[in-house]
Amino acid sequence: MAEANNTTVTLKVHRFTPRPERAERARGGSPFARKSSPFGSGSDSAARRRPRGKQWVQEYTIPARPEDTILDCLLAIKRTVDPTLAFRYSCGHGMCGSDAVAINGTPTLLCTASIRDWAKQPGALPQVDDEGFRHIDNGQDESSDSPADADGAYEATDSLGVIELAPLPGFPPQRDLIADIDPMLNQIRKLTPYLEADGVLATTAEGKVNAFEYLQHPEQLAKYETLSNCIACGVCEGSCPVFAGGDAFIGPAALIWASRFINDSRDTKAMERMDAIDTADGVAACQSVRACSRHCPRGIDVGEEMWQIVAKVRER
């Protein structure tokens, strides 16, 4: 494999700088205004509006290797080219979910996306898979148009391709690639994302505290174990055409968190939780597109879990 300085990649970054905040004049409410939903107060709706500011696309061409992640490239730009470029990350290993952006229009994590998988050659045509989703041919297949030779080595002047980066869809940008995910976190908080037991201290026949009060069978654990892996990165919400489209919808992330506790045998508030999401802006707003499943970094089949919780709410 060639050294990092023998090949390059071009990042087309959608940048954004907000206008300085100004004090808003107090205005009276309109009697014709749409009533707020239980999952979207006026402040939440305002938070999802795109703030005003300067928008432009900036290209960076830097040395890189096919196995580098896009986060590696952004860090190199930040440190050596443009210190004003803003993006968010924390662990860098796909565990915290803080670096979710749209890569070539697809929501995913920067730290798990490699150049090899996402770089596309100029002029590549979109292709549609069996499920109807479009993909971009990155030009690095076995055809003669591939920039790599038969040994997988790249010529000194080769470009690995172009990668387009934008903030996570469905959320207002704060600066450059940093999106404000507070609307999603607020929706999750409204559904009490924590275990609610009956509060009664279990005791044994001898009157001692029962240390196995919340002991579960493997079958009980399996009902929600996968759901507990959700890291609230927002990838599923950015992929959802209902949520990202701006419609009133609690969103798949909040429903996944609700489902996690509804399926927990130790929780005693399952009926109340299902009542909370059985609204026009809750499960009824899900259109079962299943786009939310395609790039979950934790491997959750979000679309299937959404279908399961919708069926459970309707059958209760």
C-alpha positions as CSV (number, residue, x, y, z in Angstrom):
1,M,0.0,0.0,0.0
2,A,1.3,3.4,-0.9
3,E,2.2,5.9,1.8
4,A,-0.3,8.5,2.9
5,N,1.4,11.3,1.0
6,N,1.2,9.4,-2.4
7,T,-2.6,9.5,-2.6
8,T,-5.1,12.3,-1.8
9,V,-8.8,12.6,-1.0
10,T,-11.0,15.7,-1.5
11,L,-13.6,16.6,1.1
12,K,-16.4,18.9,0.1
13,V,-17.6,20.3,3.4
14,H,-20.9,22.1,3.7
15,R,-19.9,24.9,6.1
16,F,-22.2,27.2,8.2
17,T,-21.5,30.2,10.4
18,P,-24.6,31.5,12.3
19,R,-25.5,35.1,12.6
20,P,-24.9,36.8,15.9
21,E,-28.0,36.3,18.1
22,R,-30.2,39.4,18.5
23,A,-32.9,40.0,21.1
24,E,-36.3,39.2,19.6
25,R,-39.3,41.4,20.2
26,A,-42.0,39.9,22.2
27,R,-45.0,39.1,20.0
28,G,-48.5,38.1,20.9
29,G,-49.7,34.6,20.0
30,S,-52.0,34.1,17.1
31,P,-55.5,32.5,17.7
32,F,-55.0,30.7,14.4
33,A,-51.7,29.2,15.4
34,R,-51.4,25.4,15.2
35,K,-51.7,23.8,18.7
36,S,-48.5,22.2,19.9
37,S,-48.3,18.5,20.1
38,P,-47.4,16.5,23.3
39,F,-44.1,15.8,21.6
40,G,-43.3,19.2,20.2
41,S,-43.8,22.4,22.2
42,G,-43.3,25.7,20.6
43,S,-39.8,25.9,21.8
44,D,-38.9,22.5,20.3
45,S,-40.5,23.5,17.0
46,A,-38.4,26.7,16.9
47,A,-35.3,24.7,17.8
48,R,-35.7,22.6,14.7
49,R,-35.9,25.6,12.3
50,R,-32.6,26.2,10.4
51,P,-30.9,29.2,11.9
52,R,-29.8,32.0,9.6
53,G,-26.2,32.5,8.7
54,K,-23.5,32.2,6.1
55,Q,-23.5,28.9,4.1
56,W,-20.9,27.8,1.6
57,V,-19.2,24.6,0.4
58,Q,-15.4,24.4,0.9
59,E,-13.1,21.8,-0.6
60,Y,-10.1,20.4,1.1
61,T,-7.6,18.1,-0.8
62,I,-5.3,16.3,1.6
63,P,-2.9,13.3,1.6
64,A,-4.8,10.2,2.8
65,R,-4.9,6.4,2.6
66,P,-7.9,4.3,1.7
67,E,-8.0,2.8,5.2
68,D,-8.1,6.2,6.9
69,T,-11.4,7.2,8.5
70,I,-13.1,10.5,7.5
71,L,-12.6,11.6,11.1
72,D,-8.9,11.1,10.6
73,C,-9.1,13.4,7.6
74,L,-11.0,16.1,9.4
75,L,-8.6,16.1,12.3
76,A,-5.7,16.5,9.8
77,I,-7.5,19.5,8.3
78,K,-8.2,21.0,11.7
79,R,-4.6,20.6,12.8
80,T,-2.7,21.5,9.7
81,V,-4.9,23.3,7.2
82,D,-7.9,25.1,8.6
83,P,-8.3,25.4,12.4
84,T,-11.7,27.1,11.9
85,L,-13.4,24.0,10.7
86,A,-15.9,22.8,13.3
87,F,-17.1,19.2,13.9
88,R,-17.9,17.1,16.9
89,Y,-16.4,13.9,18.1
90,S,-15.5,12.2,21.4
91,C,-14.4,8.5,21.7
92,G,-13.5,8.0,18.0
93,H,-14.6,4.4,18.1
94,G,-18.3,4.4,17.3
95,M,-19.4,4.1,20.9
96,C,-20.5,7.7,21.9
97,G,-22.4,8.7,18.7
98,S,-21.4,12.3,18.9
99,D,-19.9,12.6,15.4
100,A,-22.9,11.7,13.3
101,V,-23.1,13.7,10.0
102,A,-24.3,13.1,6.5
103,I,-21.7,11.5,4.3
104,N,-22.6,11.7,0.6
105,G,-26.1,12.4,1.8
106,T,-26.2,9.3,4.1
107,P,-26.3,9.8,7.9
108,T,-23.5,7.8,9.6
109,L,-20.6,8.3,12.0
110,L,-17.3,9.9,11.0
111,C,-15.2,7.6,13.0
112,T,-16.5,4.4,11.5
113,A,-16.5,5.6,7.8
114,S,-13.4,4.8,5.9
115,I,-12.3,6.6,2.7
116,R,-12.3,3.3,0.9
117,D,-16.0,2.9,1.5
118,W,-17.2,6.4,0.8
119,A,-14.9,8.1,-1.7
120,K,-16.5,8.5,-5.1
121,Q,-15.0,9.4,-8.4
122,P,-16.4,12.5,-10.2
123,G,-19.1,11.5,-12.7
124,A,-20.1,8.3,-10.9
125,L,-23.7,7.5,-11.4
126,P,-26.1,6.6,-8.6
127,Q,-27.3,3.0,-8.5
128,V,-30.4,1.6,-7.0
129,D,-30.3,-1.6,-4.9
130,D,-33.0,-4.2,-4.5
131,E,-34.6,-2.2,-1.7
132,G,-34.9,1.0,-3.7
133,F,-32.1,2.9,-2.0
134,R,-29.6,4.8,-4.1
135,H,-25.8,4.2,-3.9
136,I,-22.9,5.9,-5.5
137,D,-20.3,3.8,-7.3
138,N,-17.0,4.9,-5.9
139,G,-15.1,3.8,-8.9
140,Q,-12.9,1.4,-7.0
141,D,-14.2,-1.9,-8.2
142,E,-12.6,-4.4,-10.4
143,S,-13.2,-2.5,-13.7
144,S,-10.6,-0.7,-15.7
145,D,-11.8,2.7,-14.2
146,S,-10.5,1.8,-10.8
147,P,-7.7,4.1,-9.5
148,A,-5.9,1.1,-8.0
149,D,-3.8,-1.4,-10.0
150,A,-4.0,-5.2,-9.8
151,D,-1.9,-5.2,-6.7
152,G,-4.0,-2.7,-4.8
153,A,-1.3,-0.1,-5.0
154,Y,-2.1,3.5,-6.0
155,E,-0.1,5.7,-8.3
156,A,1.7,8.7,-6.8
157,T,-0.7,11.1,-8.5
158,D,-3.9,9.3,-7.9
159,S,-6.9,10.7,-6.1
160,L,-8.9,8.4,-4.0
161,G,-12.0,10.4,-4.9
162,V,-14.4,13.0,-3.4
163,I,-16.4,12.8,-0.2
164,E,-19.2,15.3,0.5
165,L,-19.9,16.1,4.2
166,A,-22.9,18.0,5.6
167,P,-24.6,18.3,9.0
168,L,-27.0,15.6,10.2
169,P,-30.3,16.0,8.4
170,G,-33.4,16.9,10.4
171,F,-31.5,18.9,13.0
172,P,-30.6,22.6,12.9
173,P,-26.8,23.2,12.3
174,Q,-24.9,25.1,15.0
175,R,-21.7,25.5,13.1
176,D,-20.3,23.6,10.1
177,L,-20.8,19.9,10.7
178,I,-22.1,20.3,14.3
179,A,-25.9,19.8,14.5
180,D,-28.1,20.6,17.5
181,I,-29.5,17.2,18.6
182,D,-31.2,18.7,21.7
183,P,-34.7,18.2,20.1
184,M,-34.1,14.4,19.9
185,L,-32.7,14.3,23.4
186,N,-35.7,16.2,24.7
187,Q,-38.1,13.8,23.1
188,I,-36.3,10.9,24.8
189,R,-36.4,12.6,28.2
190,K,-40.2,13.1,27.9
191,L,-40.6,9.4,27.7
192,T,-38.8,8.8,31.1
193,P,-35.9,6.7,29.7
194,Y,-35.2,4.9,33.0
195,L,-36.5,1.9,34.8
196,E,-39.6,2.5,36.9
197,A,-40.2,-0.4,39.3
198,D,-43.0,-0.6,41.9
199,G,-40.7,0.6,44.7
200,V,-41.5,-2.3,47.0
201,L,-38.5,-3.8,48.6
202,A,-38.6,-7.6,48.0
203,T,-37.9,-9.8,51.0
204,T,-37.5,-13.5,51.5
205,A,-39.6,-15.8,53.7
206,E,-37.2,-15.1,56.6
207,G,-37.8,-11.3,56.3
208,K,-34.4,-10.6,54.7
209,V,-33.8,-8.4,51.7
210,N,-34.1,-10.4,48.5
211,A,-30.9,-9.9,46.6
212,F,-32.4,-11.5,43.5
213,E,-35.3,-9.0,43.3
214,Y,-34.7,-8.2,39.7
215,L,-33.3,-11.5,38.5
216,Q,-34.3,-12.2,34.9
217,H,-34.4,-15.2,32.7
218,P,-32.3,-15.1,29.5
219,E,-35.6,-14.9,27.5
220,Q,-36.6,-11.8,29.4
221,L,-33.3,-10.1,28.9
222,A,-33.3,-10.9,25.1
223,K,-36.4,-8.9,24.6
224,Y,-34.7,-5.6,25.2
225,E,-30.9,-6.3,25.3
226,T,-30.3,-5.2,21.7
227,L,-32.3,-2.0,22.3
228,S,-30.1,-1.1,25.2
229,N,-27.2,-0.6,22.8
230,C,-28.7,2.6,21.4
231,I,-26.3,5.5,21.7
232,A,-28.7,8.3,20.7
233,C,-26.5,9.3,17.8
234,G,-29.4,10.5,15.7
235,V,-28.4,8.5,12.6
236,C,-31.8,6.9,12.4
237,E,-33.6,10.2,12.8
238,G,-31.5,11.8,10.1
239,S,-32.4,8.9,7.8
240,C,-36.1,9.0,8.6
241,P,-38.0,11.0,5.8
242,V,-40.8,11.9,8.3
243,F,-38.6,13.2,11.1
244,A,-35.9,14.8,8.9
245,G,-38.6,16.2,6.6
246,G,-39.7,18.4,9.5
247,D,-43.1,16.7,10.1
248,A,-44.4,16.4,13.7
249,F,-43.0,13.1,14.8
250,I,-41.4,12.0,18.0
251,G,-38.8,10.1,16.0
252,P,-37.4,6.6,15.9
253,A,-34.7,7.2,18.6
254,A,-37.3,8.1,21.2
255,L,-39.5,5.2,20.3
256,I,-36.5,2.8,20.5
257,W,-35.8,4.1,24.1
258,A,-39.5,3.7,25.0
259,S,-39.6,0.2,23.5
260,R,-36.5,-0.8,25.6
261,F,-38.4,-0.2,28.8
262,I,-41.7,-1.5,27.6
263,N,-40.1,-4.8,26.9
264,D,-38.3,-4.9,30.2
265,S,-40.0,-7.3,32.6
266,R,-38.8,-5.3,35.6
267,D,-40.6,-2.1,34.6
268,T,-44.1,-1.5,35.9
269,K,-45.1,1.4,33.7
270,A,-45.5,-0.4,30.3
271,M,-49.1,0.6,29.8
272,E,-48.4,4.3,30.7
273,R,-45.4,4.3,28.3
274,M,-47.5,2.9,25.5
275,D,-50.2,5.5,26.2
276,A,-47.6,8.2,25.9
277,I,-46.5,7.2,22.4
278,D,-50.0,6.2,21.1
279,T,-50.6,9.7,19.6
280,A,-50.8,11.3,16.2
281,D,-47.2,12.4,16.6
282,G,-46.1,9.1,18.1
283,V,-46.4,5.6,16.6
284,A,-49.2,6.8,14.2
285,A,-46.7,9.1,12.4
286,C,-44.3,6.2,11.5
287,Q,-44.7,5.4,7.8
288,S,-42.7,2.1,8.0
289,V,-40.2,3.3,5.4
290,R,-37.5,1.5,7.3
291,A,-34.7,3.8,6.2
292,C,-33.9,4.2,9.9
293,S,-32.4,0.7,9.9
294,R,-29.8,1.0,7.1
295,H,-26.9,2.6,9.0
296,C,-27.4,2.1,12.7
297,P,-23.9,2.0,14.0
298,R,-24.9,-0.3,16.8
299,G,-26.6,-2.9,14.5
300,I,-30.1,-2.3,15.7
301,D,-32.8,-3.1,13.1
302,V,-34.6,0.1,13.9
303,G,-37.3,-0.5,11.3
304,E,-38.2,-3.9,12.6
305,E,-38.2,-2.7,16.2
306,M,-40.5,0.2,15.2
307,W,-42.9,-2.2,13.6
308,Q,-42.9,-4.4,16.7
309,I,-43.7,-1.4,19.0
310,V,-46.4,-0.1,16.7
311,A,-48.0,-3.6,16.7
312,K,-47.7,-3.9,20.5
313,V,-49.3,-0.5,21.0
314,R,-52.2,-1.2,18.7
315,E,-52.9,-4.7,20.2
316,R,-52.8,-3.8,23.8
